[in-house]
Amino acid sequence: MRLSRSAKLSNLALTLLALVTVALIFAALRTPPTPTAVPAPAPKPTPSAQTTSPPAPATPTVDPTPTETSSTEAATEPSVKAVVIGDRYSMGDGGQTWVNLIATDLGWEITNLASQGRGYIVRPDSCHFDPCATFEGSIGAVTAAKPDLVVTFGGTADGDQDLRGASAYYFEALRDALPDARLVGISPITTNDEWPHYLTMHANSVKAAVEAVDGIFVDARRVGLGDGETLSAESQQKIADAVIAALS
């Protein structure tokens, strides 16, 4: 049975439509899928003055450990080397003599050259060192001790004689021998019941002589008056106090 012309055209159109559909389906299967876009990260906000983060804490600075100085490293002041030269009122080894009282109180290293009966003019009765001479004649024994300070205490044994020349010569010679030492002269005393007038004159002579060479005069006044044969403990202490006060 023959188809009409219009029917043939319809069949052809359907065939073409089917072919186009197949081609489109085939093309769709071969085309790769479009990738999904990933959103970009948001930019970081710029911090303002109010939101500024506090700075990181600074590393603490450790001070160096201080060096401790031991008390044993402190310099110790050297002891004063002193010589006492006098008559019987400076003799004695007991702890209550004015010489030992000063040594204990001031920490001095003392060489005691006192001898019975020594004076500025009169030679002593006996000595435990050489030469056994007057104050001036004993300067060699004084300087041999290399003292920083010399204390001269006497004049009672000289009796009623003028000591102005003898005391002046002695202190001048002592100053020449020891130009850097401190020189001390103590006025003479007595333990008798009466005070002889010449002891006052001797005190004036010693004062003028020792001060003329930049020395120190110590006025013992009438210490020991009425003590008897030896100086009492009270008198020893008074002499020590007078010397310490004069040197301080």
C-alpha positions as CSV (number, residue, x, y, z in Angstrom):
1,M,0.0,0.0,0.0
2,R,1.6,3.2,-1.0
3,L,2.0,6.0,1.5
4,S,1.0,9.4,0.5
5,R,3.5,12.2,0.0
6,S,2.6,13.9,3.2
7,A,3.1,10.7,5.2
8,K,6.6,10.2,3.8
9,L,7.6,13.7,4.9
10,S,6.3,13.1,8.3
11,N,8.3,10.0,8.7
12,L,11.4,11.7,7.5
13,A,11.0,14.5,10.0
14,L,10.6,12.1,12.8
15,T,13.7,10.3,11.7
16,L,15.7,13.5,11.6
17,L,14.4,14.5,15.0
18,A,15.4,11.2,16.5
19,L,18.9,11.6,15.0
20,V,19.3,15.1,16.4
21,T,18.2,13.9,19.8
22,V,20.7,11.1,19.8
23,A,23.5,13.5,18.8
24,L,22.6,15.9,21.6
25,I,22.6,13.1,24.2
26,F,26.0,11.8,22.9
27,A,27.5,15.3,23.1
28,A,26.2,15.8,26.6
29,L,27.8,12.6,27.8
30,R,31.2,13.6,26.4
31,T,31.3,17.2,27.8
32,P,33.1,17.4,31.3
33,P,31.2,18.9,34.2
34,T,31.8,22.5,35.1
35,P,33.7,22.6,38.5
36,T,32.0,24.3,41.4
37,A,33.7,27.6,42.3
38,V,35.2,27.8,45.8
39,P,34.6,31.1,47.5
40,A,37.7,33.1,48.3
41,P,38.6,33.6,52.0
42,A,37.4,36.9,53.5
43,P,40.2,39.4,54.0
44,K,41.4,39.9,57.6
45,P,40.1,43.0,59.2
46,T,42.7,45.7,59.9
47,P,43.0,46.1,63.8
48,S,42.0,49.5,65.1
49,A,43.6,51.4,68.1
50,Q,40.9,50.1,70.4
51,T,41.4,46.5,69.4
52,T,45.2,46.4,69.4
53,S,46.4,43.3,71.1
54,P,48.7,43.9,74.1
55,P,52.4,43.4,73.4
56,A,54.0,40.1,74.4
57,P,55.5,40.3,78.0
58,A,59.2,41.3,78.0
59,T,61.6,38.7,79.3
60,P,62.5,39.8,82.9
61,T,66.1,41.0,83.3
62,V,67.9,39.2,86.1
63,D,70.3,41.4,88.1
64,P,73.7,39.9,88.7
65,T,74.2,38.3,92.1
66,P,76.0,40.9,94.3
67,T,79.4,39.8,95.5
68,E,79.5,39.6,99.3
69,T,82.6,40.7,101.1
70,S,83.6,38.6,104.1
71,S,84.2,40.5,107.3
72,T,87.6,38.8,107.5
73,E,88.6,40.6,104.3
74,A,88.2,44.0,105.9
75,A,91.5,45.7,106.5
76,T,92.6,45.7,110.1
77,E,94.1,48.8,111.5
78,P,97.6,48.1,112.7
79,S,98.4,48.4,116.4
80,V,100.3,51.5,117.7
81,K,103.8,50.7,118.8
82,A,104.5,52.8,121.8
83,V,107.5,53.2,124.2
84,V,107.0,54.4,127.8
85,I,110.2,55.7,129.4
86,G,110.0,56.9,133.0
87,D,110.9,56.4,136.7
88,R,109.4,54.1,139.3
89,Y,105.9,55.4,138.8
90,S,105.8,53.7,135.4
91,M,107.2,50.4,136.5
92,G,105.2,47.2,137.3
93,D,103.9,44.2,135.4
94,G,100.5,44.1,137.1
95,G,97.3,44.7,135.1
96,Q,96.5,47.7,137.2
97,T,99.5,49.9,136.2
98,W,98.6,52.9,134.1
99,V,100.8,51.5,131.3
100,N,98.9,48.3,131.1
101,L,95.6,50.0,131.4
102,I,96.4,52.1,128.4
103,A,97.7,49.1,126.4
104,T,94.4,47.3,127.1
105,D,92.1,50.3,126.5
106,L,93.8,51.5,123.3
107,G,95.2,48.2,122.0
108,W,98.7,49.5,121.9
109,E,101.9,47.4,121.7
110,I,104.0,49.0,124.5
111,T,107.7,48.6,125.3
112,N,108.2,49.7,128.9
113,L,111.7,51.2,129.6
114,A,110.9,52.6,133.0
115,S,113.7,52.4,135.7
116,Q,113.9,53.3,139.3
117,G,115.3,56.8,139.9
118,R,115.6,57.9,136.2
119,G,115.3,61.7,135.5
120,Y,116.2,64.4,133.0
121,I,119.5,65.0,134.9
122,V,119.8,62.1,137.4
123,R,120.8,58.6,136.2
124,P,118.7,55.6,137.4
125,D,119.6,53.4,140.3
126,S,119.4,50.3,138.1
127,C,118.0,49.2,134.8
128,H,116.8,46.1,133.0
129,F,118.2,47.4,129.7
130,D,121.3,49.3,128.4
131,P,122.3,52.0,128.5
132,C,121.3,52.7,132.1
133,A,121.2,56.5,131.6
134,T,119.1,59.6,131.9
135,F,116.2,60.3,129.5
136,E,118.5,61.8,127.0
137,G,121.1,59.1,127.3
138,S,118.4,56.4,126.7
139,I,117.2,57.7,123.4
140,G,119.1,54.9,121.6
141,A,117.0,52.3,123.4
142,V,113.9,54.2,122.6
143,T,114.5,54.4,118.9
144,A,115.5,50.7,118.7
145,A,111.9,49.8,119.4
146,K,110.8,51.8,116.3
147,P,107.9,53.4,118.0
148,D,105.0,55.4,116.6
149,L,104.6,57.1,120.0
150,V,106.8,57.8,123.0
151,V,105.5,58.7,126.5
152,T,108.1,60.3,128.9
153,F,107.1,60.4,132.5
154,G,109.5,61.6,135.2
155,G,111.4,64.4,136.8
156,T,110.7,63.6,140.5
157,A,114.0,61.9,140.9
158,D,115.8,65.1,139.8
159,G,114.8,66.9,143.0
160,D,115.2,70.6,143.4
161,Q,117.1,71.3,140.2
162,D,116.3,73.5,137.1
163,L,115.1,71.2,134.4
164,R,114.5,73.7,131.7
165,G,117.7,73.1,129.8
166,A,117.8,69.3,130.3
167,S,114.2,68.7,129.3
168,A,114.6,70.9,126.2
169,Y,117.7,69.1,125.1
170,Y,116.0,65.7,125.6
171,F,112.9,66.4,123.6
172,E,114.8,68.1,120.8
173,A,117.1,65.1,120.5
174,L,114.1,62.7,120.7
175,R,112.4,64.6,117.9
176,D,115.5,64.5,115.7
177,A,115.7,60.8,116.2
178,L,112.0,60.2,115.6
179,P,110.8,62.9,113.3
180,D,107.4,61.2,112.6
181,A,106.6,59.9,116.0
182,R,104.1,61.4,118.4
183,L,105.8,62.6,121.6
184,V,104.1,62.9,124.9
185,G,105.4,64.3,128.2
186,I,103.7,63.8,131.5
187,S,104.3,66.1,134.5
188,P,106.1,64.5,137.4
189,I,104.2,63.3,140.5
190,T,104.9,62.1,144.1
191,T,103.3,59.6,146.4
192,N,104.5,61.5,149.5
193,D,102.2,63.3,151.9
194,E,103.5,66.7,150.8
195,W,103.8,68.3,147.4
196,P,107.3,69.8,146.8
197,H,107.3,73.2,145.2
198,Y,109.8,72.2,142.6
199,L,107.4,69.6,141.0
200,T,105.3,72.5,139.8
201,M,108.4,74.1,138.3
202,H,109.3,70.8,136.6
203,A,105.8,70.5,135.1
204,N,106.2,73.9,133.5
205,S,109.6,72.9,132.1
206,V,108.4,69.7,130.6
207,K,105.3,71.4,129.1
208,A,107.4,74.0,127.4
209,A,110.0,71.5,126.1
210,V,107.6,68.9,124.7
211,E,105.3,71.5,123.1
212,A,108.3,73.1,121.4
213,V,108.7,70.0,119.3
214,D,105.0,69.6,118.5
215,G,104.5,67.1,121.3
216,I,101.6,66.7,123.7
217,F,101.8,67.7,127.4
218,V,99.7,65.7,130.0
219,D,99.2,67.4,133.3
220,A,98.8,64.7,135.9
221,R,98.3,67.4,138.6
222,R,98.7,66.0,142.1
223,V,97.7,62.4,141.3
224,G,99.3,60.0,143.8
225,L,99.7,62.5,146.6
226,G,99.6,60.6,149.9
227,D,99.5,57.1,148.3
228,G,102.6,55.9,150.1
229,E,105.3,53.7,148.6
230,T,103.4,52.9,145.4
231,L,100.6,54.4,143.4
232,S,97.2,53.2,144.3
233,A,94.9,51.6,141.8
234,E,92.8,54.8,141.7
235,S,95.9,56.9,140.9
236,Q,97.0,54.5,138.2
237,Q,93.5,54.8,136.6
238,K,93.6,58.6,136.8
239,I,96.9,58.7,135.0
240,A,95.7,56.4,132.3
241,D,92.5,58.4,131.9
242,A,94.5,61.7,131.6
243,V,96.8,60.3,128.8
244,I,93.9,58.8,126.9
245,A,92.0,62.1,127.1
246,A,95.0,64.1,125.9
247,L,95.5,61.8,122.9
248,S,91.9,61.6,121.9
